[in-house]
Amino acid sequence: MRYLRLLLGAVVIVGALYLIVVEQMAGASSNAVVNAPVVTLRSPIAGQLDLSPLALGAVVTRDEPLAEIRDNQADRVRLNDLLMERDLALAELNRLRTVRDRRSNHFGEVSGLARAYREARWRELAAMSGEATSGEVPAFESDKVVPSEGLDRIEEAAQPLQVDPEPPRRGAGSAPSESQSVQQFRRDEVEKGTYLDGSANPVWSYQMRSLEASLALGVSDAELKEALARVTAYEARIERERERVNLLAGANVSTPVHGVLWERLVADGVVLQRGDPMLRIANCEAVLVTLSVTENVYNTLQTGDAATFRFNGSSQTMQGTVARLAGSGAATVYRELAVAPSQKHLERYDVTLLVPELRDTPEEGCPIGRTGRVFFDDRPLNFLRDLWN
């Protein structure tokens, strides 16, 4: 019985020593910190800064306005030039409209006079033809008599009407006179718009003036369309220039991510130039864990290996995967992270771990700066920890 107790005591002592040694020799980090990349907000324009009254560490949500920049001296020279050119184009447009209206009225008057003269001449020739049929030759005024050369040509043109092999019968003893044939021929030509004696000079004159007025009206229409297109182009350019001036005169700066207001780089009310940094926001949507390990543990790790993270003072564990192996002295990889490494950390080998559970609620903030430990191997007492959790 005595030896049995000794044996059981030895087994317990050896088991305890085994658990202690295995627990301590399991691959683990010496320190681990919850970290996050930092987004730097820069001024989109030059102007005076007006920051929102948020304290450092305040949780901010995506698209939340954080600052306003106003520039009361934005360049408006180009906009003023375009407005002046638009006004000049409108003045030219009004002038062309007035010219077009007057030309249109002139064209209507001349066309009406030409039409009236044509109808009157046609009625005059019709009356003269009727008098010739009755045997009376109307007397023409001297200024309406066609020159002999023109009359000869008219008679030659009208000759085929008289030399018909079978002239129409008009009754016994009736034969068309020369004057009747000429007047009838003139009347027929008037219906076609051709006037064959000097009395039609006003008609020709008004028809030519009507044609010229029509051409002038067409030119006015073309110039009016050109002026309208120019004004439309100016309006479009002015609208684009107004948008540009509005963008330069003031701008709101919003956070592009869910995160924490991490740092103010300038004071409220200062004048910034375009591209100057203003604020830094810790991105809670991309939280990660940075840690350092010994060389022996580092050489056993590969990207994508599973690991377990636990906060100090807590028994809850979270699963993660190795995302980056940066090696020793990896100070440059922390330039865009919220928490910088310590000197002791840089003397060891840097590892980055992704823990999805830390990214579940980025709009509620993230535990940046909290410390813990990371384990890469299964430990003998894990079943007890799982049972306890």
C-alpha positions, 0 to 999 in steps of 0.5 A, a space after each residue: 500500500 505504501 509503494 502504491 501511494 508512492 507510485 501514484 504520487 510519482 505519476 501525479 508529479 510527472 503528469 503535472 511537470 509534463 503539463 507545465 512543460 508542454 504548456 510553456 513549450 507550446 508555440 506562443 507569442 510573447 505579446 500581441 496587440 490589436 492594431 488597425 490601419 490608419 486612413 489619413 484625410 487630406 484637404 481637397 481644396 485650399 481654404 480655412 478649416 472648420 473641424 467638427 467637435 469630436 473628441 479623440 477616440 470617438 467612434 465615427 461611421 462611414 460618410 460622417 462629416 468631420 470637417 468643412 473647408 471654405 475658401 471665400 477667395 475662390 477664382 471666379 475670373 473665368 466664370 465672369 468672362 463666360 458670363 460677359 461672353 454669354 451676355 454679348 451673345 444674347 445681345 447679338 441674338 436679339 439684334 439678329 431676331 430684330 433683323 429677321 423680323 424686319 426682313 420677314 415683314 419686308 418679304 411679305 410686303 414685296 411678295 404681296 405687291 408682286 402678286 398684286 401686280 401679276 393679277 392686275 396685269 393678267 386682268 388687264 391682258 384679259 380685258 385687252 383680249 376681250 376688246 380685240 375680239 370685239 374688233 377694237 384695238 386698245 390704245 397703248 400708252 407710249 411708255 407701254 409700247 413694246 419696242 419694234 424689235 421686241 414686237 417682232 420677236 413676239 410675233 415670230 413666237 406667236 406665228 405658229 398659232 396663226 399658221 395652223 393648217 386647219 385653224 378653228 372655225 369662228 363663224 362666217 366672215 370672222 378671222 382673228 386679228 393680229 392684235 388679238 393673237 398677240 394679246 392672247 399669247 401675252 395672256 397665256 404667257 402671263 399664266 406661266 409667269 412670263 411678261 412680254 411687254 414694258 408694262 410688266 416692268 413693275 412685276 419683274 422688279 417686285 419679283 426680283 425684290 421678292 427673291 432677294 428678300 427671300 434670300 436675305 430672310 434665309 440668311 437671317 434664319 441661318 445666322 439666328 440658328 448660329 447665334 442660338 447654338 452659340 448661346 446654348 454652348 455658353 450656357 453649358 460652359 457656364 454651368 460647368 464653370 459654376 460647378 467648378 467654382 462651387 467645388 473650390 469655394 467649399 468642401 465637406 470632408 467625410 470619413 470613408 470607413 467605420 472607425 475611430 478618430 485617432 489623431 488631429 494633425 492640424 488645429 481648428 481654424 487654420 488655413 490649409 492648402 490642397 492636399 494637406 493632411 488633417 485627420 487620421 482615422 483608425 479603420 475598424 473594418 480592417 482590424 488585425 493583431 500584430 505580435 512577435 515570436 521567437 526565431 524557433 516559433 517563427 521558422 515553424 509558421 507559414 502564411 495561412 496557419 491557424 492560430 488562437 488569440 486570447 485577451 489578457 485577463 480573459 478566458 475567451 479565445 478567438 480563431 485567426 489565421 497568419 496573414 503576414 510574416 515580416 521577420 525581425 526589425 519590421 519597423 516600416 510595416 507599422 508606418 500606416 498602423 495605429 499602434 507602433 511597435 516597441 523596441 523589444 518587439 522589433 528585436 523579435 520576429 514580427 507576425 500579423 494575424 487576422 481575427 474575423 471576430 474582431 471585425 464583426 461590429 466595426 460601427 461600434 468601434 474596435 479594441 485597438 491597443 488591447 493586448 493578449 497572447 497568440 497560440 499556434 499549437 494545441 495545448 493539453 489543457 485546451 479541453 478544460 478551457 473549452 469546458 470552462 468557456 
